[in-house]
Amino acid sequence: MQAVDVRIQGRGVVAMGLALALGQQGLRVALSAPVAPGGAAADVRAYAINTVSRRLLQRLKVWDALPPDAVTPVHDMQVRGDAPGAAIEFSAWAQCAEALSWIVDAAELDTALNRALQFAAHVQRVDALPQAALTVIAEGKDSAARAALGVRNVRHAYGQTAVAARLVAAAPHEGIAHQWFRSPDVLALLPFDRPVAARSFALVWSLPDARARELIALDVAAFERELSDACRGGPSGLRLAGERTTWPLAIAAASPLCGPGWVLVGDAAHVVHPLAGQGLNLGLGDVQVLADTLSAREPWRALGDERLLQRHVRARAWPTWAMARLTDGLLHGFASQRPWVRELRNRGMGLVDRAAPLKRWLAAQALEG
Ligand SMILES: Cc1cc2nc3c(=O)[nH]c(=O)nc-3n(C[C@H](O)[C@H](O)[C@H](O)COP(=O)(O)OP(=O)(O)OC[C@H]3O[C@@H](n4cnc5c(N)ncnc54)[C@H](O)[C@@H]3O)c2cc1C
């Protein structure tokens, strides 16, 4: 095995994206070998990818390799509360943007990254990672290497489970994403083109654990009835188009995020609730900033120098903290059953919808991450 500059432990989108980015800089990288074919069930989720992450994936030559029907632009977004008239509408047109986000098939993104890595001259994929000046830990939320380093991971379980599935609607989605914020659930329908072009949605339905278990146990027809009820005012005739999968939800933050010769990125460093569809975007933000930080290092500075890694950690502190506070605040604000909180949030939605500059600012934050 050849000597390497950086070893990356993990095989998710963040690990693979970082390997490609560092390989493009000419650094010699060792990355955990991919899972053997048939070794892991295909991910039924679809990610909402923001403009910044899309640009990164374009530079890594991954974006254009995705099958056309695995990427759907979101042109409009309708967010509803739990009172009539409590709604906010966002549009790409009002943002002067090409799209508000892009909904990307999770399994296809994984495949495209794995394929791009086969052509990455400086990246080796190995089962046993060799020693290197820098170890990047991108093992996801349950990272064992993080625990072995004795890093504190403060995790708070929300007592919620996300139910994810693919759906087909009776009518075209027209590039509109729908989201319902209410107590006790948050439901998102992301427009998608698989399995049926222009009529599919990716579902992410966050519910209290017990309610999620109930819904998963229902037969298909009963589940679809519950779904139609929950999506009132949105797309009609929603039908399940495959398996329902579940994801336990939590917020987590690790500390410290780096030390001599090592750094944590992606979900190994921070986990947020998926209600804003920003967890992976945060991880890809880590990829961009770490790659930039390593590339801008002084010629005499080693890759594993803790001072260098601290620069990366400082640059990521605010975006990560702000996203964690935003998602957590939204979740708690909308979970409250108190009548005055409910009144306030529903009125607040109406106010935001009428305040064009504030609405534009909110949409820009989601777009640019
Ligand atoms: C229901 C749901 C919907 C979501 N939707 C969105 C969305 O729309 N937009 C968005 O931006 N984010 C979304 N997210 C968040 C997103 O899924 C995560 O933030 C993202 O997958 C984190 O990527 P990662 O590579 O850091 O970790 P992971 O995806 O967890 O990947 C880490 C990988 O490394 C492997 N691994 C662990 N240990 C080792 C080891 N020692 N050696 C080798 N490999 C190892 C793991 O098995 C895993 O495959 C969603 C999350 C959920 C739960």
The ligand as an SDF file (V2000), in Angstrom:
LIG
                    3D

 53 58  0  0  0  0  0  0  0  0999 V2000
  -35.0800   11.0740    7.4710 C   0  0  0  0  0  0  0  0  0  0  0  0
  -33.9070   11.9740    7.1710 C   0  0  0  0  0  0  0  0  0  0  0  0
  -33.9640   12.8550    6.1110 C   0  0  0  0  0  0  0  0  0  0  0  0
  -32.8840   13.6960    5.8240 C   0  0  0  0  0  0  0  0  0  0  0  0
  -32.9910   14.5870    4.7960 N   0  0  0  0  0  0  0  0  0  0  0  0
  -31.9770   15.4340    4.5570 C   0  0  0  0  0  0  0  0  0  0  0  0
  -32.0780   16.3990    3.5060 C   0  0  0  0  0  0  0  0  0  0  0  0
  -33.0990   16.4920    2.8160 O   0  0  0  0  0  0  0  0  0  0  0  0
  -31.0290   17.2500    3.2880 N   0  0  0  0  0  0  0  0  0  0  0  0
  -29.9030   17.1870    4.0610 C   0  0  0  0  0  0  0  0  0  0  0  0
  -28.9860   18.0000    3.8430 O   0  0  0  0  0  0  0  0  0  0  0  0
  -29.7830   16.2810    5.0520 N   0  0  0  0  0  0  0  0  0  0  0  0
  -30.7830   15.4090    5.3280 C   0  0  0  0  0  0  0  0  0  0  0  0
  -30.6500   14.4810    6.3140 N   0  0  0  0  0  0  0  0  0  0  0  0
  -29.3810   14.4020    7.0700 C   0  0  0  0  0  0  0  0  0  0  0  0
  -28.3490   13.5060    6.3470 C   0  0  0  0  0  0  0  0  0  0  0  0
  -28.8860   12.2290    6.1170 O   0  0  0  0  0  0  0  0  0  0  0  0
  -27.0920   13.3670    7.1670 C   0  0  0  0  0  0  0  0  0  0  0  0
  -26.7030   14.6060    7.6900 O   0  0  0  0  0  0  0  0  0  0  0  0
  -25.9470   12.8270    6.2870 C   0  0  0  0  0  0  0  0  0  0  0  0
  -26.2930   11.5810    5.7510 O   0  0  0  0  0  0  0  0  0  0  0  0
  -24.6540   12.7030    7.0870 C   0  0  0  0  0  0  0  0  0  0  0  0
  -23.6620   12.2080    6.2250 O   0  0  0  0  0  0  0  0  0  0  0  0
  -22.3300   11.5690    6.8330 P   0  0  0  0  0  0  0  0  0  0  0  0
  -21.5610   11.0870    5.6420 O   0  0  0  0  0  0  0  0  0  0  0  0
  -21.6980   12.4970    7.7890 O   0  0  0  0  0  0  0  0  0  0  0  0
  -22.8160   10.3290    7.7290 O   0  0  0  0  0  0  0  0  0  0  0  0
  -23.5360    8.9900    7.2850 P   0  0  0  0  0  0  0  0  0  0  0  0
  -24.5020    9.2260    6.1910 O   0  0  0  0  0  0  0  0  0  0  0  0
  -24.0590    8.3760    8.5460 O   0  0  0  0  0  0  0  0  0  0  0  0
  -22.3500    8.0930    6.7070 O   0  0  0  0  0  0  0  0  0  0  0  0
  -21.3430    7.5430    7.5190 C   0  0  0  0  0  0  0  0  0  0  0  0
  -20.9890    6.1770    6.9400 C   0  0  0  0  0  0  0  0  0  0  0  0
  -19.7690    5.6880    7.4840 O   0  0  0  0  0  0  0  0  0  0  0  0
  -19.9360    4.3280    7.8560 C   0  0  0  0  0  0  0  0  0  0  0  0
  -18.9800    3.9870    8.9310 N   0  0  0  0  0  0  0  0  0  0  0  0
  -19.1310    4.1050   10.2670 C   0  0  0  0  0  0  0  0  0  0  0  0
  -18.0060    3.6830   10.8850 N   0  0  0  0  0  0  0  0  0  0  0  0
  -17.1360    3.3010    9.9210 C   0  0  0  0  0  0  0  0  0  0  0  0
  -15.8170    2.7890    9.9120 C   0  0  0  0  0  0  0  0  0  0  0  0
  -15.1230    2.5970   11.0550 N   0  0  0  0  0  0  0  0  0  0  0  0
  -15.2580    2.5140    8.7430 N   0  0  0  0  0  0  0  0  0  0  0  0
  -15.8960    2.7110    7.5820 C   0  0  0  0  0  0  0  0  0  0  0  0
  -17.1520    3.1910    7.5150 N   0  0  0  0  0  0  0  0  0  0  0  0
  -17.7680    3.4880    8.6700 C   0  0  0  0  0  0  0  0  0  0  0  0
  -21.3890    4.2430    8.2930 C   0  0  0  0  0  0  0  0  0  0  0  0
  -21.8510    2.9080    8.2340 O   0  0  0  0  0  0  0  0  0  0  0  0
  -22.0440    5.1280    7.2480 C   0  0  0  0  0  0  0  0  0  0  0  0
  -22.2930    4.3990    6.0700 O   0  0  0  0  0  0  0  0  0  0  0  0
  -31.7190   13.6350    6.6170 C   0  0  0  0  0  0  0  0  0  0  0  0
  -31.6490   12.7380    7.6980 C   0  0  0  0  0  0  0  0  0  0  0  0
  -32.7390   11.9170    7.9700 C   0  0  0  0  0  0  0  0  0  0  0  0
  -32.6380   10.9660    9.1410 C   0  0  0  0  0  0  0  0  0  0  0  0
  1  2  1  0
  2  3  1  0
  2 52  2  0
  3  4  2  0
  4  5  1  0
  4 50  1  0
  5  6  2  0
  6  7  1  0
  6 13  1  0
  7  8  2  0
  7  9  1  0
  9 10  1  0
 10 11  2  0
 10 12  1  0
 12 13  2  0
 13 14  1  0
 14 15  1  0
 14 50  1  0
 15 16  1  0
 16 17  1  0
 16 18  1  0
 18 19  1  0
 18 20  1  0
 20 21  1  0
 20 22  1  0
 22 23  1  0
 23 24  1  0
 24 25  2  0
 24 26  1  0
 24 27  1  0
 27 28  1  0
 28 29  2  0
 28 30  1  0
 28 31  1  0
 31 32  1  0
 32 33  1  0
 33 34  1  0
 33 48  1  0
 34 35  1  0
 35 36  1  0
 35 46  1  0
 36 37  1  0
 36 45  1  0
 37 38  2  0
 38 39  1  0
 39 40  1  0
 39 45  2  0
 40 41  1  0
 40 42  2  0
 42 43  1  0
 43 44  2  0
 44 45  1  0
 46 47  1  0
 46 48  1  0
 48 49  1  0
 50 51  2  0
 51 52  1  0
 52 53  1  0
M  END
$$$$
